[in-house]
Amino acid sequence: MSVEVNEINYKKQYDDAGGVLEIKEFLPPPVAAIFMDYMINQINNQEIDEVQGELDFIPDALVNYGDNLTEAFLGQVTQHAESFIGEELYPTYSYMRYYKKGQGLPVHTDRVTCEISATMHIGSTGSNNPWPIYIESPVDRYEITQNPGDIAFYAGTENKHWRDKFTGDWFYQWHLHWVRKSSKWGEELKFDTRPALGLPISTRNPHIMKKWMKNLKYKVVLEERKR
């Protein structure tokens, strides 16, 4: 699978925004529609889990860690992410998240295996209202509303991000993550400590995970959000 990206100075946009970059139709909407059907089929076939490890900080959330489709996509997108960020990256992991009515996303920063993160909208049902993600960088607070195929890159461990409660029925999202090769933990945390992309969460190296555990947990920000 390959992704065509126009030659635009995305790195400057990312840097100027303090580690935030929004790209419209990164994935063609008809392809996003196919991926949405794929995700719906997973729900119908009960091929997803309610919680998986540190992904469980949204109660009753449905997630699919390391799906072969998103892992292949992560591998293909890595070269583009490196161009956008201006650094060499190791892919760590990907997952699909299925938001349900009434769910939100707490204000947080990501664990260290998500130094660079991307969130891509696949589709939604039950509501035509936009459901933005808020990303707060040192430069500004951004309200990003996505259509199917739109993607947003951000400095996951540095920039707080969140969503308010969803009012529709289902909201389908892909999440992609990387670490910098230059980071002191980069080599050890590539592929999320798994031997390769596409392997289940159970194949992560528990010794390496424990070594970095104090940095591996999500940081849920308890301070009052500034509106």
C-alpha positions, 0 to 999 in steps of 0.5 A, a space after each residue: 500500500 502506498 500513499 501519494 503526498 503532494 510536495 509541500 513544506 509540511 515540516 515548516 507547517 509542523 514546526 511553526 505550529 509547535 508540533 502539529 500538522 493537519 493534512 486533508 485527504 491524506 487517504 482518498 475518501 473512497 479508500 477510507 470508506 473501505 476501511 470503515 467497512 473493514 472496521 464494522 466487519 470486525 465489530 460484527 465478527 467480534 474481532 476486537 477487544 474492550 480494553 488492551 493494556 495501557 489503551 484502557 483509559 477510556 472506559 468500555 472503549 473498543 480497540 484493535 492493537 496492531 491490526 495487520 492493515 494498520 501496521 502495514 499502513 504505519 510502515 508505509 507512512 513512516 517515510 512521509 512522517 520522517 519528511 514532515 518531522 524532519 527526523 528519522 523515526 522508528 515505527 512503534 505501533 498502531 491501533 484502531 479505536 472505535 468510539 461510542 456515543 457518550 465517550 470522550 478522550 481525557 486531556 493527556 499526553 502520550 507514552 514515550 513510544 508515541 513521541 510522534 503520533 498521528 490520528 486519522 479519521 476513517 468514518 462515523 455513523 449516527 451524527 453529521 456534527 463534527 467531533 474535533 480533537 483539541 491539541 495544545 502546543 506551545 504555540 496555540 490550541 488547535 481545534 481539528 475537525 476531520 473528514 474521512 481520510 484526513 490525518 493530523 500529526 502531532 508531538 504526542 509526548 509533548 502536546 496535550 490533546 483531548 476530545 469532548 463527549 461524542 454525540 453520534 453512534 460510532 466514530 472510527 479512528 486510526 492511530 499511528 505512533 513513532 519514536 525518534 531514532 535519535 532518542 536514547 530509548 529509540 532502538 529499544 522501543 521500536 515496534 513497541 518492543 515487539 520483534 516486528 510490526 504486525 505481531 500481537 501485544 503479547 509479544 512485547 518484551 516485558 523486560 524492556 517495557 519494565 525498564 521504561 515503565 515510568 515513562 510508558 504510562 499515559 499522563 492524564 492531565 488533571 488541571 482544568 482545561 482552558 476553554 
